[in-house]
Amino acid sequence: MITARIALLVGVFFLTADGGSAQAPLELKPVASVNVPGRTAYGIIEPIKCDSNSNIYVQAYQRSDALGLTPVTKVTPDGKATTFPLPKLKDERPQILDFAPTAEGGIVLLVMDSVGHPFVDGYSEDGQFNWRFSLPAELDAMQIAVSPKGKILVSGFWSNAGAPAGEGSRPFAALFDRAGRVEREVTLTEESQASEPEAPEPGPGAARSLSHIRRTISLSSLQFSSNESFVLARLGSGGPIYTISPDGFEMSTLHPTVPPCSRLHSVKVDGDTVAALFVKKRKESTQNELSDIFVSLINSQTGEQQGLYHHSAAQLGAGLACYKNGVFTFLTTGDNDQLEIVRATAK
């Protein structure tokens, strides 16, 4: 079964002034901004990813883009942008499902051809295509991350059409080498802590439906941290957030505390610190109008909350791109849809 990637267009969210939090988080304020010359976006497709040098990798959506055909753009901290070419497979343009920066400044792309078969492509820093391998046809691939040693973690949903009803369909994650060989299947303690208000979780003891599990997996994010671990977050269910060793073993499972009436939107990492961003929807809004953004800093080793931050500034928006050394870097669109990097700290 083929599952289309669910894209959140940050650029079309609106921040409003109502709402608040019963807690007293530190307030984030913009301290610097950098325009990205010549780069515009109608919307920003999540996820936004960041490498160890604070370069931002993003799909800046244009109105003319076909589904899955928005290229990945790399933006340096000073606003210089380079766009990687769209993948090509024989005579077609495969859809981009996800992407991940490499230690060398290039990217790997998780792509899907017209019949739903997944592939992984590798590109160098200058956009040169380097290698490709095919993933198993039974894998409904959804997320990808790569370690500095070239180990590639792919997450998704395993579907076995020949299995009895209710069997053979399950969450799947595995480490691959650059030749496409499976080095280890990753075993995770799959559980759901919370859910979005629009889709209540079944009561205690009730089995979650296959569609709910699939949706939880599709609304996930995957990245590699500078502390030498993969971080897999189940966004659609408000967690858990898993840390996985470079050789494919689950190290910890974090259960973030969700602010009232909010949902987990994205996760960024800086060493042992996980920055979990939550969005709060405006009351009685029928559109994507957001009233508040919260960011919780969590120690990935102990699960302890190190800090809670808040903002309701349209200048910052919900597109958290990087967190490093106390600085929150947001990617947003300014006047005339121009891409803009905005940095914020607590004041």
Buried (B, 14 or more C-beta within 10 A) or exposed (E): EEBEBEBBBBBEBEBBEEBEBEEEBBEBEBEEBBEBEEBBBBBBBBBBBBBBEBBBBBBBBBEEBEEBBBBBBBBBBEBEBBBBEBBEBEEEBBBBBBBBBBBEBBBBBBBBBEEEBBBBBBBBBEBEBEEBBEBBEBBBBBBBBBBEEBBBBBBBBBBEEEEEEEEEBBBBBBBBEBEBEEEBEBEBEBEBBBBBEEEEBEEEEEEBEBEBBBBBBBBBBBBBBBBEBBBBBBBBBBBBBBBBBBEBEBEBBBBBBBBEBBBBBBBBBBBBBBBBBBBBBBEEEEEBBBBBBBBBBBBBBEBEBEBBBBBBBEBBBBBBBBBBEEBBBBBBBBEEBBBBBBBBBBE
